[in-house]
Amino acid sequence: MVPVTIRDVARASGVHVSTVSRTFSAPHLVNPETRDRVLASAEELGYRPNRAARALITGRTHNLGLIVADIANPFFPPLIKAAESQARLRDYHVFIADTNEDPVVEAEVVQALAKQVDGILLCSPRMSNDLIEQSRRVVPLVVVNRLVDSIPSVVMDVGQGARRAMEHLVELGHKQIALLAGPRGSWTNREIRRAAAATARGAGATLQVIGPNQPNQDAGSAAAEQVRRAGVTAVLAYNDLLAFGLLDGLERLGVDVPGELSVVGIDDTLARFARPRLTTVATPAAAAGRAAVDMLLQHDDDRRTTAQVTLQTELVVRASTGPAPHRPAGPAGATAGATANYAVAGHLKE
């Protein structure tokens, strides 16, 4: 069977060969009516563009890299699927890499992908700002879930979400609150911590910071005894995985949630499946994935862009939060040695 060529598509759709080429290599430059006619003819004839040949002509691979900190974290799959779907609409393929929360691996993966893709989505990176800026000189980048000066980014307003979570706890009468912090070097962790401290300070509440912690269920479970000894009545966790683990650890210790201790997570990934169902801050991960792809493809010819998109978060109240129990804040010396970092009345101290 003779393969269908670009010239066959041009004849069938009544356009020049160059218009067919632009339809597949730069569809945004083609009149929508013409583009639809070309695509319909290509589909009818069974034409599939040769991506390798097209890359030699246009200098574009039509591939994107998507690098995540931990693919096992349920925060990332909705973002990945949304990014892939959005890229596919623009005739791009997505290569996915997992760095296991390791900034050294992250830098290595960026270098490895740089010559194979037209741009990279760097999600919740652990690299230093300097390394991210250096990476952008090699390949177009959009950073997701972190702000870096001069780098285009899509962020979810976790600070606003943490404020609302803290306000919710204060409204329930909680004055002794712990923040189960995330990993050291995480931009999201800093934003949550800053917002939680400011809200506690404004409400006259005490915030104790327990951490840093790896953002996984095991770390949350391991922190349960430390949380109990802290003498707090409520906990805001860096993410749902830490909150899940904490709920499991507290159950083993016989601590009633929310009767004795209220727990709030951040993500709303699997929170509805927790027992009790987890109050959490919903983050629009899928919307972030779509927005990041659009930003990367929109600006892939201009590496100087510093565009930033901020997506709003939302508190979702479920069964893991309730009124503060009527009891003393904690036994004498309960907080001694209980936290690596702590804050009094919202003022953070190392």
N, C-alpha and C positions, 0 to 999 in steps of 0.2 A: 504494500500500500504506500503510495507516494505521500510524504508528509506535507501538511498544509503549511504554506509560507506566509510571510508578512505581506507579500505582493498579492496573494490570493485574497486576503482580508481587505486590502486596499481596494481591489477591483469590486469585491462584493458590497462594500459600504460606500463606494463612490468617492473616495478621498485619496489624497496622495500618501505614498508609503511613509513619508516623514510624519504625517498626522497619526498614522497607526502606531508608529514608534513612540511618539509623545504620549499617546493614550496609555501606553503601558509603562513608560519611564517617568513621565511627569503629568499625570492625569489632570492636575489642577490647572494646567496651562491650556487645556483643550475645552472648547465650548461644550457645555453639558449635553446638548442635543446631539452634537457630533460624536462625543465620547460614548454616549449610549448606543448610537448606531454602530460604531466600530465594535464595541463590546458584544453587541447582539450578533453581528456577523461572525466575530471570532468564536463565539459560543456555538453558533449553528454549524460552522465549518470544523469545529473541534481543534482550533488553533491554540497552542500553548507557547508563549514566548520562551526563548532560550535565555535563561537567567545569566548564564556564564557569558554568552556573547553580548548580551545587553550590558553587563558590567564592564566589559572591555570598551564599549562605545561610550557609555555615560560616565564611567568612573564610579558607579554606585553598585553596591552589592545587593541592595534591597533586603538586607538583613540588619536586625537590631540586636544588641546585647541587653539582657536584663539581669542584673546582679543583685541577689538578695542576701541578707545576713544569715537567714536560717529557713530553708524551705519547709522544714518540719513545723515551723510556727504557723498556726492556722490564720494568722493575720495576712500572710503573704499569698496563699492560693487565690483568693478573690481578686487581688491586685494583678497577679500574673495572668489569670484567665481574661480579665478585662483588657489588659494591655495587648495580649495576643489577638483578641478579637478586633480591637481597634486597629492594630497594625495590619491585620489581614484585609481589612476594608481598603487599605491603601496599597495592597499587594506587597506587603513586607512580611518576612518571616522573623521569628524571635528566637534567639539562643538564650537559654537560661543557665545561670551559674549560681551555686550556693557556696558561700565563704565560711560558713560555720562560725560566724561572729569574730573572724580573725582578720584584722586589718592588713597583715602581711599577705595573706592569701588574696584578699580583696585587690590590693595593688597589683599582684601578679596576674590575676584574672583580667583586669583592665588592660594590661599590656598585651596579654595573649589574644584578647578579642579585638584590639584596636584596628588591626589590618584586615579583619574579616567582616567587619560591620560598618554601617554608615553612621552609627551613633550608639550610645550606651545609656540605659536607665540605671542609675545607681541608687538602690533602695535601702534606706536606713544604714548608710555607710558608717563604718567604724574607723576609716582612715582619718588622718589629720586634715585640716583645711588646706595646708600647704600641698599635701600629696594630691588632694582632689583637684586643686588648681593646676598642678603640674600635669595631671592626667588629661585635663581639658585641652591642653596644648597639643596632645597627641590625637584625641578623638573627641567629637562633639558629645557633650554630656548634659543630661538633665538629672538633678538630684531629687529624690523623693523622700519626704519625711526628715528633711534637714535643711537649714538655711546656711548657705555659704556665700559670703560677699562675692559678687561678680559672676556667680554661677546660676543659670536658670534653675528654678526649683518649683516643686509642687509639695506643699505641706498641709497637714491636717492640724487644725488649731487645738492641739492637745492642752495648751495652756488654758484656753477658755473652758474646755471640758473638765480639767482638774478643778478650776474655780467653781464650776457648777456642782461638781461632786462634793467638794468641801462645804459649799453652802447648804447642800442637801443634808449633810451630816450634822452641821451646826443647827439647822432648822429642827432636826430630830432631838436636839438637846445634847449632842456630843461635844465635849470640851477637851477631852484627852484623845488625840487622834494620832495614828502612826501612818507614815508613808513607807510602804514596802518598795524600796527603790529598785531601779533597773541597773543595767550594766554601766560601769565606769566609762566615760567617754561618749555616752549616748546623748545626742542633741535632744531627743524626745524626753529623756530622763531629766535633763536640766530644765526644760520648759515646764514639765510637770512639777518638779520640785520648787521652782521659783513661784509658780502660780499658787501652789498649795500653801507655801509659807506666807505669801502675801495675804491670802484669804484668811488663814488662821490668825495672823497678826490683827487684821481688821475686825475679826470677830471675838478677839480676846481668848482664843483657844490655844492649846499647846500642841505643837506638832513634833513628833519624834521621827527621825529618819532612820530606818533600819536597812542597812545595805552598805555598799552596792551588792546586787544579786544578779546572777545569770537569769535571763528572762524565760525561765522554763518551769514546769510543774514541780520538778524535784526540788528546785531552790525554794519555791513557795512552801512546800511541805516541810522542808528543813527549818524554815524560819518560824514555824508555828509556836514552838516553845519560847522563842525569843519574844514573839509578839505577846504571848500570854504573860510573860514576866514583866513586860513593859508597863503594865497597868493601864492600858488604853481601853476605850470602849468602842473604837471604830478604826478601820484600816482602809486606806486607799492604796491599791496595788498598781504598779507600773503597767501591767497588762493582765489580760484575763488568765494567761497560763500561770503566772505567779499567784493570782487570786484562786484559781482552781486548786493548786497545790496547797495553798494555805487552808482552804476549806477542808481538804482531806486531812491535813495535819491537825487541825482544830477538832475535827470529829474524833480522831484517835485519842486526843487528850480529854475528850468529854466536854469541850466548850460548846455551848449552844449558840448557833448563829440563826437569827440575829438577837436572840434573847440576852446573851451576855456580850456579844461582840458583833458589830455590823461590818460588812465587807463590801467594798466597791472595786470593780476592775476597770480596765480601759481596753477597748477594742470592739466588744460585742461580736466576737467571732462564734464561739460555742457557748456563750453565757446562758442561753436559755436551757441548755442541757445540764447545767450544774444543779446540785441539790444542796441547799435551796437554790432556786433560780437566781442568778447573779445580777445584782444591780451593777450597771457598767456604763461607760461613756462610749457611745457608738462612733466609730471613725469610718469615714467613707473611702475605704481602701479601693474598691472597684472604680469609683469616680476618679481617684488619684491616678490609677493605672491608665485610664483613658486620657486624662488631661496631660499626663507626662508624655505619652506617645504623640499626641497632637502637638505639644510644645516642641518636642525633639524634631519632628518632621517639618514643622513650620519654620524652624530656625536652623535647619541643618546646613544652610549656606552661610549663616552668620554666627560665628562662634563668639561674637562679642556681646550677644544679647544677655541681659540680666533679668529677664522676665521672671516674675514670681506669681504663683497662684496659691491662695489660701482657701482651703475647704473647711466648712464649719463642722463641728462635732455636736453630739446630742446626748444628754443624760437619759438613760432608760432605766426607770425604777422598777425593780422586781422584788423578790422575797428576801434577799440577803441583808437588807437594811431595815432597821426599826428604831424605836425610841431608845435613847440612852438608858441603861439600867440605873436604878437608884442605889448606888453603892459608892464607896470612896474610890478615888482615882486609882488606888493601888496600895499594896502594903508598903510599909517603910522600906526604902532601899530597893523597891521593885525595879527601878530603872537602872540601878547600878550595874554597869557592864553589859546592859541588855542591848545596846545599840552601838554600832560603829560610829555613826554620826547622829546628832540629835539637835532639836531646836526647841526653844522655850518661847512660848507665846508667839510662835511664827518666826522668830529670829534664828536663822540657821547658824550653827556653830560646828566647827570641825573637831 
